[in-house]
Amino acid sequence: MSLAAHLCRMARNNRWSNDRLYRAVLSLRPGEFEAPRTSFFPSIAETLNHILAVDLYYLDALKQGGIGPAAFQQFIPYDEVAALEAAQRHWDEELIAFCDGLSEDDMARRVVTDRGEAGRFPERIGDLLAHLFLHDIHHRGQVHAMLAGTSVEPPQLDEFLLDFDAPLRREEMQRLGFEELNTAVLQRP
């Protein structure tokens, strides 16, 4: 599998993982979303807002949109789970579309990341995407752990890539339009 194909799968994994996680978060009792918790960010709300803010920053950098650090710095956190979920879903779909438009040659192409006062740094697209996916996985894990202290059971988030797990994700893959995930992505040039 090429790196471009792998990153297309990871963009879909990102969407699927967020879908599973938000389905759990949307089931929280009133007050649990914003309740203080022990983690890197002190609540589920703050952690999920952070994920989205960073997604916006990196997607702007990848697309060379010119917003730079303002994409993160001027981000207005969502207070309502449903609105945050809708925004995350939108940007997840944008990320999938971006990845689907990449070729293997794009993986080494550099785009400039504006780090504000720290400067502007050219980074390879393949590296930026890998970093973004790791960032999101890292913080989703924190939300997963925080859910263990709520009324909602944390969802399984590692049933995406293996054929063995396909029956466990079939309904979600159909709902998200990923039925032919392995076939379509693996046949990319």
NORKAJO-V116276 format. One record per pair of residues at least 12 apart in sequence whose ideal C-beta (glycine too) atoms are under 8 Angstrom apart, sorted by the first residue. I is the first residue (numbers start at 1). J is the second residue. Records with the same first field share a line. If there is no record, write none. Layout:
I=J  J
This chain:
1=185  186
2=104  188
3=104  107  126
4=99  102  103  104  106  107  188
5=185  186  188
7=99  102  107  126  129  130  133
8=96  99  100  102  185  188
9=161  181  185
10=99  129  130  133
11=92  95  96  98  99  100  129  133
12=96  160  176  178  181  185
13=133  160  161
14=92  95  133  136
15=89  92  93  95  96  176
16=160  169  172  173  176  178
17=136  137  140  157  160
18=88  89  92  136  140
19=89  172  176
20=155  156  157  172
21=140  143  144  155  157
22=48  81  85  88  89
23=155
24=147  152  153  154  155
25=44  48  81  85  143  147  152
26=81  82  85
27=151  152
28=44  81  150  151  152
29=150  151
32=44  150  151  152
33=45  81
34=79
35=150
37=146  149
38=146
39=142  145  146
40=139  142
41=139  142
43=146
44=143  146  147  150
45=77  78  79  81  84
46=77
47=139  142  143  146
48=84  88  143
49=75  77  78  84
50=139
51=88  135  136  139  140
52=75  78  84  87  88  91
53=71  72  75  77
54=72  132  135  136
55=88  91  92  95  132  136
56=71  72  75  91
57=69  71  72
58=113  128  131  132
59=91  94  95  98
61=111  112  113  114  123  128
62=98  111  125  128  129
63=98
64=111  112
68=114  116
69=114  115  116
73=116
95=132
99=129
102=125
103=189
104=189
106=125  126
107=124  125  126
108=124  125  126
109=124  125
110=122  123  124  125
111=123  125  128
113=128
140=157
141=157
144=157
156=168
163=182
